[in-house]
Amino acid sequence: MSCIALNADGSRLATASKEGTLIRVWDTRTGVQLQELRRGMNAAEIYSIAFNDTSRWLAVSSDKNTIHVFSLESKADGSTAAPPPDEKKNPRSAFSMFSSILPTTYFASQWSFVQFRSPSSRTIVAFGQDTPQGHHTLIVVAADGSFYKVSFDPATPNVEAVQELTVQFIQTPTVPSIES
């Protein structure tokens, strides 16, 4: 494991694989794996994992300058939950129909619901307050002092999150030049 996170009530645990390609969500009461989510195919260092306040969404930041958001499908009692009618599920491979006959779980993987490509590296992510339009928000803070607020529509999968706000809260000091 390269990164772990608990949800607010401690009933869910998210773990990132050593390679940073898979995120697994576990029920902490039973030890049962609830979901396996694919961040990507190439290895990555996972910087942070965050559940939203209802544990319906999971966000992951990595050294690829991307934030991946996944829809979670299980209720607190461990049963599978259909998303609300206005929300969609994570996309799957177009070849997922062959997952039962192929020797790999790659084609059965769930991919991120939405992504945000951060202009900055070394980020941590958290969920913010929902917008009046019902969109979910993410707060992204980067090591270079950048702050981003982004939003996404839970009814529209497989798109880029919309950058709502950018603030540079740490200014890089300027070095005066010496003229000859």
Number of C-alpha atoms within 10 A of each C-alpha: 12 15 17 18 17 18 17 13 10 11 17 23 18 24 20 26 17 15 15 24 18 22 26 16 24 21 20 15 12 9 11 11 15 19 17 20 22 20 27 15 11 9 16 20 18 28 20 20 25 23 24 18 14 11 20 16 18 25 23 27 29 23 16 17 17 19 28 24 27 25 24 23 18 20 17 15 10 18 10 13 13 13 16 10 7 9 13 17 21 18 16 18 14 9 10 15 12 14 15 11 8 12 9 11 13 15 17 20 20 22 22 25 27 23 22 21 16 19 10 19 19 19 25 21 23 19 20 16 14 14 12 7 7 13 14 19 22 26 17 22 23 18 12 15 14 19 20 20 20 21 25 24 20 19 15 14 21 15 13 17 23 16 16 11 11 13 11 13 11 11 9 9 6 6 6 6 6 5 4 3
